[in-house]
């Protein structure tokens, strides 16, 4: 199995090839030497491919590799650690006794630790926004397909609609991969928690949101009045006990902050270089904790920030003690979709549910570039949907080894229909934002990825080239655009197919006026003789009628069956989305798809 990433640090222990046999003969890729990257030395039976793409970037900046613009190695070597980190998560080898200054200690490994890794560096550490070009991305996709990768893991994305050129390019390149049977796993984006922020939403992508782990890093803030506040941080110590000060936009610039912990609300830029001992940031907790090593930089919400401020104002000489963070596994931590994880509905095609599912992507320990100032022994803790994406990529590698004939759509269906809609402990999954709420399909798609169940899903919602073609026609792509994606001249049929009939493992109806009927087809990948019955959890105010209510599979020849779903609203006014589910069960397998419906009696475009 092979993966695709954006640059790596080849000396990292996670790329050791201990126990691996010869590189598969079907592999057509290669390693390219470059600045501080020797293909003969740095590639092995684990890291079997390493290429880099500069032409598009050089064309953009004037044709020369300018160090003042590109602060990077002119090779596949990773400067910032992002590629090394994501590669570790997907396919890194077993490395015992790893931690981040004692936090999150244990054995590091990828989801598919015996997988081979190929790295395709298309993004650069530049002064430019993004650091990637469409030409370089396109060439890397083409090479990866030609080289023979089994899974494409893409921890990058472009905003919709302002970066439409990059979006269109990734759609085309991703489609070509899926058409060759290569699953494309892509990040949902880090622009949440607002609605319609999800990216990489083409139906041939498997789009991944992020969740927390059942692990936290509690830290005690003890005020001078003996009040102790329990927060979370990556402060690795040593413990600090010192004075406490507060700065805001009206504070006297001569406030003594030297040697003190300074409370700062989000509107204030921290003071650098005045001997500050550390910071407590009171703000909306829209991002996970960040590493600061031995320098305290603790984030708290406004409630705790206000409590600290009240203490400061109530005493002449406020003090504070900040303890070293510890690692807590399991309860009471609950699974959450972090605020940064981008949310649906998908603005380009609201009838296509995105993200597809979620995976752990918060405070993930993995290998990084040792150039990263926030690393420890070559490992660091990072967060993002970039980290959640390779979690799913590694799982897909294992699924492909179990089911080599499954299409990318079948694999996606197996993951979506078996996902947890609660945490593994059975507690609800929450979604962070301006207010924490129960998570819904626009936060996590089908739910939290469940690898063991996905291996035996029972039924799958499969899709092929014709289904994707019908999607493009129903979504309003013109014939020339579709021909460009398909790589051949084609024309949509009249009347156009309904986008609601695209055979996704989800049902999303963005504008239900009265009632509508749609169809889905399922393929039996379980026991030949199986009987499935429908179980419906309708969205509020929506009646769902499934026909037939029983699916009977009784021969090897009859593996696929089609059913219809009629959705009817009882609402008399425009509503937001309400959520439910449709499950096919045979008593062993529960094949569940999310249902999202919004009633629209009169279409009114927002003026705001």
C-alpha angles and dihedrals in degrees: 000000000000134000136197125227141159108259129318142210098242097197091063113120090234089073096059113129098212111153096009121127128219120313109269112264091229090067110107099175129101145198119253122209120226143140108348089345119106110186093204093053104032102042122072141152089301102042098044100160136037123166134157132205122211109147096092092045093048091049088053096052099039107280102287133094097245113191092203089061102031111044094185146095115275090233141055091288113125117238104179101033099240096115095043090050095050093044090054092052094052104038113353119144123248112281116178129208098027126152144150101249088319096317122119091006120185142079118329118212140148126250088255102027095178094052122116117240130218119186124207112186111206102147126068137200096250142150087245124094109263100359094224133099131206092236093056094044091050093050092048092052091050092049093047091052091048093045092058107250115174098205130025112210111191115188095178136076146168130238120255124261104355094060093044094143092059091042092053092046093051090047092054094044092046092049091054090053094049090046086060091051096259115135114227113211113192138180119255091219137252101254100101158151091056120091121258094025098116117117135192088049103155109130091238090061122082099222118204130206123194133248136180124258125240086259132092139177108225120199128185121226107193116191124209091257088063092254109143122205119195112215137155126251145139094239105147099188157161096237112260129211116182147118123309127222137177128218129187136157091280097046120122107260087224094063107137107245100152111128092359137114107245124212110215129180116217096261092066125080110227117250111246124201101016096108094264111172094210147313139254108203115204108197146113105304094233094141134047122253115289128218116255098160111205093353112089113233106158124181120210133170124253092264093059091037090056091049090053091047091051089053092050091052093047098058137050097222109027118192136185139194119206117196127211115267118255132199120253118186124196126355139047088035111092128200114264138176100232120234093247094060109104118244139214160259094104106238096209096052111009091185090065111081112229137211096041097205143331136246136179110291107148124100094348117178113218141132119294138174111289086227088074106103090212096058130105120207090339096310132101143174116245136168135206145094083276086071094045092052098065090047087066092039091059091049091050090053089057092045091052091053089053096042108024093169097055116112122232088256092052090051091049090049092050090054096044098045094049098042121125115254087191129042115276087261091058096252121129121272112236130204120220123221137114083326126014112245139169109284119250135187092279088060100043110003109218091355140260113344114260108194099186095052092044091064090067108027097157095216132029134198100227129196136188140182092289091056092052090047090053090049092054091049094047092045091060101255109154122237094258092051092049091047088053092053095044093043092232138074113271141156133215118243124244121267095034118236118256115259087218089067095059103124098243124149088246140054119224120174109183098180115029109171100172115327139334136185123215136173138227133184124212129196121212111232094164132069113342093235106053135146119201127190126200121245115189130200100183123206114252111287093004126113115209119196118188122199120225101020091199128052116201119196111185108156142039089242094055102061101138130061131177127216135179131227122203115199119195126179127217093190117112096195136048111279140186121248120300121194138219140140145238118218130188110201134182093181092265105048123046108197104192129182125183119244121206121182133177120189114222114182094168122014108235119176113218117248093202 
